[in-house]
Amino acid sequence: MQIITEKINLAELQQMSEKMYGGLVKAVVDVEKGEMALDADMHADLEQIMLENGSEQKDLWGINLYPEFFGTENFVEFDSMINIRPKQNNRSRNVEDEAIRKRIIEIVNKFVKNN
């Protein structure tokens, strides 16, 4: 479990995915601070480390990364229990706000490189 502060290459992400749930890496993104935490069994664990690092819960969104689909729309899956937030009009596990999804993709692209 780690907060990413530098770029991570696709090979590292692939290694993480191999020890997880069949090809995915869980991540939590702080859309305000532009930070991301990776590599835990549960999004809630990543959320906790981000909160301890100064993030606010309202800015944290859980996603799954599929390294084998890097460069396609299937690379990022916006699905996590931590995303259920009626107070923010997000009533499902998915990230429903298109602007938030775009911001998440920007942050993921900032940190994940293909070499």
C-alpha positions as CSV (number, residue, x, y, z in Angstrom):
1,M,0.0,0.0,0.0
2,Q,1.6,3.3,-1.1
3,I,0.8,6.9,-2.0
4,I,2.3,7.5,-5.4
5,T,4.5,10.6,-5.6
6,E,6.4,9.8,-8.7
7,K,5.5,8.1,-12.0
8,I,5.0,4.4,-11.9
9,N,5.6,2.3,-15.0
10,L,3.2,-0.2,-16.4
11,A,5.4,-3.1,-15.5
12,E,5.2,-2.2,-11.8
13,L,1.5,-1.9,-12.1
14,Q,1.3,-5.3,-13.8
15,Q,3.3,-6.9,-10.9
16,M,0.9,-5.4,-8.4
17,S,-2.1,-6.8,-10.4
18,E,-0.7,-10.3,-10.4
19,K,-0.9,-10.6,-6.7
20,M,-4.4,-9.1,-6.5
21,Y,-7.8,-10.1,-7.9
22,G,-6.9,-11.4,-11.3
23,G,-5.5,-8.5,-13.1
24,L,-6.6,-5.4,-11.3
25,V,-5.0,-2.9,-8.9
26,K,-7.2,-1.0,-6.5
27,A,-6.5,2.7,-6.2
28,V,-7.9,5.7,-4.4
29,V,-7.6,9.1,-6.1
30,D,-7.7,12.5,-4.3
31,V,-9.2,14.8,-7.0
32,E,-8.4,18.0,-5.1
33,K,-4.7,17.3,-4.2
34,G,-4.0,15.3,-7.4
35,E,-2.7,12.3,-5.5
36,M,-3.2,8.6,-5.8
37,A,-2.7,5.6,-3.5
38,L,-2.3,2.0,-4.8
39,D,-2.0,-1.6,-4.0
40,A,-4.3,-2.8,-1.2
41,D,-6.9,-5.5,-0.7
42,M,-9.6,-2.9,-0.1
43,H,-10.3,0.6,-1.2
44,A,-11.1,1.5,2.4
45,D,-7.5,0.8,3.4
46,L,-6.2,3.2,0.7
47,E,-8.8,5.7,1.7
48,Q,-7.6,5.6,5.3
49,I,-3.9,6.2,4.4
50,M,-5.0,9.1,2.2
51,L,-7.0,10.6,5.1
52,E,-4.0,10.2,7.4
53,N,-2.0,12.1,4.7
54,G,-4.3,15.1,4.8
55,S,-6.9,14.3,2.2
56,E,-10.6,15.0,2.8
57,Q,-13.1,12.2,2.3
58,K,-15.2,14.2,-0.1
59,D,-12.3,14.3,-2.5
60,L,-11.4,10.6,-2.4
61,W,-12.7,8.2,-5.1
62,G,-12.1,4.5,-5.5
63,I,-11.1,3.0,-8.8
64,N,-9.7,-0.2,-10.2
65,L,-6.9,-0.2,-12.8
66,Y,-6.5,-3.0,-15.3
67,P,-2.9,-2.9,-16.7
68,E,-3.7,-5.2,-19.6
69,F,-6.1,-2.5,-20.9
70,F,-3.6,0.4,-20.6
71,G,-4.4,3.0,-23.3
72,T,-8.1,2.0,-23.6
73,E,-11.2,3.2,-21.9
74,N,-11.3,-0.1,-20.0
75,F,-8.0,0.7,-18.1
76,V,-9.9,2.6,-15.4
77,E,-13.0,1.2,-13.7
78,F,-14.9,3.6,-11.5
79,D,-16.2,1.0,-9.1
80,S,-15.9,1.0,-5.3
81,M,-17.9,0.9,-2.1
82,I,-16.3,4.1,-0.9
83,N,-17.9,5.9,-3.8
84,I,-21.4,5.6,-2.4
85,R,-22.1,9.1,-1.1
86,P,-25.7,10.3,-1.1
87,K,-24.6,13.7,0.3
88,Q,-22.6,14.2,-2.9
89,N,-25.4,12.9,-5.1
90,N,-23.4,9.7,-5.8
91,R,-25.8,6.9,-5.0
92,S,-23.9,4.0,-6.5
93,R,-20.5,2.3,-6.4
94,N,-19.7,4.1,-9.7
95,V,-18.4,7.7,-10.0
96,E,-21.5,9.3,-11.6
97,D,-20.1,12.8,-12.2
98,E,-18.4,13.1,-15.6
99,A,-16.2,15.9,-14.4
100,I,-14.9,13.9,-11.5
101,R,-14.3,10.9,-13.8
102,K,-12.3,13.1,-16.2
103,R,-10.2,14.5,-13.2
104,I,-9.5,10.9,-12.0
105,I,-8.3,10.0,-15.5
106,E,-6.0,13.1,-15.6
107,I,-4.4,12.1,-12.3
108,V,-4.0,8.4,-13.3
109,N,-2.4,9.5,-16.6
110,K,-0.1,11.8,-14.6
111,F,1.3,8.9,-12.6
112,V,1.2,5.8,-14.9
113,K,3.6,5.6,-17.8
114,N,4.1,2.8,-20.4
115,N,7.8,2.1,-20.1
